[in-house]
Amino acid sequence: MPERAAKTIGLHPSFPVFLRIAYAWSIAAAFLSVWASRSDVHGGIWGGSRHALTVGFTAMMVMTVGPRILPHFAGVRSLYSPRLMFATLVLLLAGCTLRVSMEPLAYEGILPFAWKLLPISGCLELGAVLLFALQLILTFTREPSIFPEAARIRPDTPASASILRPSCAGGLDISCYDVFALPEPKHNAEPLREP
């Protein structure tokens, strides 16, 4: 039993479930690798194992944890749409499940009809990647929400904190930066002292 619940503020509530599914894919990849080492003839079981590890575990982990972490780099506290996150993960899960289950059947000649389902799995996974990219674009183009008052402050406003903001394109020339003030953070913490 977990010590405390996962932080899912701004995310779809299914976040912890898909995180666990990603770990399950890594276990499935291990079992498929053992099976492939003993009985793979045409590469279908190895292919399923690789797909379970790369798409099932790695891509699922990126598309599950990424929306939790990446918006904070742009100063945005939440995703554009938690439902879009859920749709992305469902498409990825459906595509990967279809691919991993049908690849051994198709390549090993067990079920020839499985060849017709492999392109569908690719389309589902591609749709998941496109939705993930759309989610990030829509999230990053939103106004930063950490300091929503910063947009109303003029450069001549006195404040105790100021940060540098790029004002021209290119280069690392410090003259290309303007200083603008940010409001005092809203917390009751004591400021850090210098050592």
Secondary structure per residue as TSV (DSSP state, phi and psi in degrees):
chain	resnum	aa	ss	phi	psi
A	1	M	-	360.0	129.8
A	2	P	-	-65.0	150.2
A	3	E	S	-65.9	-40.5
A	4	R	S	-149.0	162.4
A	5	A	-	-70.3	153.1
A	6	A	-	-67.6	149.5
A	7	K	-	-78.7	107.8
A	8	T	-	-119.7	19.6
A	9	I	T	-64.3	126.1
A	10	G	T	83.0	-2.4
A	11	L	S	-112.2	168.8
A	12	H	-	-71.3	142.1
A	13	P	T	-60.4	-16.0
A	14	S	T	-80.4	2.0
A	15	F	H	-46.9	-52.3
A	16	P	H	-65.2	-30.7
A	17	V	H	-66.1	-47.1
A	18	F	H	-69.1	-28.8
A	19	L	H	-63.5	-43.7
A	20	R	H	-67.5	-35.6
A	21	I	H	-63.4	-38.4
A	22	A	H	-59.9	-43.7
A	23	Y	H	-66.0	-35.2
A	24	A	H	-63.1	-35.3
A	25	W	H	-64.5	-35.7
A	26	S	H	-66.2	-36.7
A	27	I	H	-68.3	-41.4
A	28	A	H	-61.8	-39.1
A	29	A	H	-62.8	-38.6
A	30	A	H	-64.8	-45.4
A	31	F	H	-63.8	-41.2
A	32	L	H	-64.4	-35.8
A	33	S	H	-64.5	-41.5
A	34	V	H	-64.7	-44.0
A	35	W	H	-61.5	-43.6
A	36	A	H	-64.4	-37.2
A	37	S	H	-65.7	-20.9
A	38	R	H	-100.3	-30.8
A	39	S	H	-141.5	12.3
A	40	D	-	-77.0	132.9
A	41	V	S	-112.2	-46.4
A	42	H	S	-113.0	12.2
A	43	G	S	89.4	2.1
A	44	G	H	-70.9	-38.2
A	45	I	H	-73.3	-39.9
A	46	W	H	-61.6	-41.5
A	47	G	H	-62.0	-42.0
A	48	G	H	-63.3	-39.1
A	49	S	H	-64.6	-46.0
A	50	R	H	-61.8	-40.9
A	51	H	H	-67.7	-38.4
A	52	A	I	-62.8	-37.3
A	53	L	I	-77.3	-47.2
A	54	T	I	-76.5	-48.2
A	55	V	I	-89.4	-47.6
A	56	G	I	-62.8	-50.0
A	57	F	I	-87.5	-58.9
A	58	T	I	-66.4	-53.6
A	59	A	I	-65.8	-38.6
A	60	M	H	-63.7	-39.6
A	61	M	H	-66.5	-43.9
A	62	V	H	-63.0	-44.9
A	63	M	H	-77.1	-12.7
A	64	T	H	-93.5	-47.3
A	65	V	H	-82.6	-32.3
A	66	G	H	-53.1	-49.7
A	67	P	H	-64.1	-18.9
A	68	R	H	-79.8	-31.7
A	69	I	H	-103.8	-47.6
A	70	L	H	-58.8	-40.2
A	71	P	H	-58.7	-28.3
A	72	H	H	-67.6	-26.0
A	73	F	H	-67.2	-27.1
A	74	A	T	-96.5	5.1
A	75	G	T	78.5	15.9
A	76	V	-	-102.8	131.8
A	77	R	-	-83.9	-24.1
A	78	S	S	-140.3	163.7
A	79	L	-	-69.3	162.0
A	80	Y	S	-63.7	-45.8
A	81	S	-	-150.3	113.0
A	82	P	H	-61.6	-30.4
A	83	R	H	-67.5	-34.0
A	84	L	H	-66.9	-35.9
A	85	M	H	-61.4	-45.2
A	86	F	H	-62.4	-44.9
A	87	A	H	-61.0	-40.3
A	88	T	H	-60.2	-47.9
A	89	L	H	-69.3	-34.8
A	90	V	H	-66.7	-43.2
A	91	L	H	-62.0	-43.5
A	92	L	H	-63.5	-43.6
A	93	L	H	-63.8	-43.9
A	94	A	H	-64.1	-45.4
A	95	G	H	-64.0	-43.0
A	96	C	H	-69.0	-41.0
A	97	T	H	-61.9	-44.0
A	98	L	H	-63.1	-44.1
A	99	R	H	-66.4	-48.8
A	100	V	H	-66.6	-35.1
A	101	S	H	-78.7	-31.0
A	102	M	H	-91.4	-25.4
A	103	E	H	-61.3	-47.7
A	104	P	H	-62.5	-37.4
A	105	L	H	-66.5	-38.4
A	106	A	H	-75.1	-53.5
A	107	Y	H	-68.0	-33.1
A	108	E	T	-85.3	-2.2
A	109	G	T	77.4	17.6
A	110	I	S	-76.2	-41.8
A	111	L	-	-138.9	95.8
A	112	P	T	-59.1	-28.0
A	113	F	T	-63.2	-21.9
A	114	A	H	-61.4	-25.1
A	115	W	H	-61.0	-32.6
A	116	K	H	-73.8	-20.5
A	117	L	H	-90.0	-20.8
A	118	L	H	-60.6	-42.7
A	119	P	H	-63.6	-31.2
A	120	I	H	-64.2	-40.0
A	121	S	H	-63.5	-38.9
A	122	G	H	-63.8	-40.8
A	123	C	H	-65.0	-39.7
A	124	L	H	-64.4	-42.8
A	125	E	H	-69.4	-38.3
A	126	L	H	-63.8	-41.0
A	127	G	H	-60.0	-38.0
A	128	A	H	-65.1	-42.2
A	129	V	H	-63.9	-42.4
A	130	L	H	-65.6	-40.4
A	131	L	H	-65.5	-37.6
A	132	F	H	-63.2	-44.3
A	133	A	H	-63.9	-42.6
A	134	L	H	-61.2	-43.5
A	135	Q	H	-58.3	-45.2
A	136	L	H	-67.9	-40.6
A	137	I	H	-62.1	-48.1
A	138	L	H	-66.0	-32.9
A	139	T	H	-71.4	-45.3
A	140	F	H	-72.7	-21.8
A	141	T	T	-85.8	-2.8
A	142	R	S	-74.9	159.2
A	143	E	-	-67.4	142.5
A	144	P	-	-60.1	141.4
A	145	S	-	-113.1	2.4
A	146	I	S	-70.3	-44.8
A	147	F	S	-125.1	75.4
A	148	P	G	-63.3	-20.6
A	149	E	G	-77.2	-15.3
A	150	A	G	-61.6	-29.1
A	151	A	G	-67.6	-24.3
A	152	R	G	-90.5	-5.4
A	153	I	-	-91.4	135.4
A	154	R	-	-90.5	156.4
A	155	P	T	-59.1	-25.9
A	156	D	T	-88.0	3.7
A	157	T	-	-72.0	124.8
A	158	P	-	-72.9	137.4
A	159	A	-	-156.3	159.9
A	160	S	S	-79.3	-22.3
A	161	A	E	-117.3	138.4
A	162	S	E	-142.6	151.4
A	163	I	E	-131.6	164.2
A	164	L	E	-92.7	139.9
A	165	R	E	-128.7	131.5
A	166	P	E	-63.3	137.3
A	167	S	-	-122.4	-1.0
A	168	C	S	-142.7	167.3
A	169	A	S	-89.9	133.8
A	170	G	S	82.8	161.2
A	171	G	S	73.2	170.8
A	172	L	-	-113.4	18.8
A	173	D	-	-64.5	121.9
A	174	I	G	-66.3	-20.7
A	175	S	G	-71.2	-11.7
A	176	C	G	-85.0	8.7
A	177	Y	E	-113.7	141.4
A	178	D	E	-106.2	149.0
A	179	V	E	-100.8	130.6
A	180	F	E	-132.9	154.1
A	181	A	E	-91.3	147.9
A	182	L	E	-113.9	151.8
A	183	P	-	-69.3	163.2
A	184	E	-	-62.8	137.9
A	185	P	-	-62.3	147.9
A	186	K	S	-93.0	87.0
A	187	H	-	-157.1	166.8
A	188	N	-	-105.0	13.7
A	189	A	-	-74.6	150.1
A	190	E	-	-78.3	138.1
A	191	P	-	-63.6	151.7
A	192	L	-	-68.0	141.1
A	193	R	-	-96.7	148.8
A	194	E	-	-74.5	143.3
A	195	P	-	-70.0	360.0
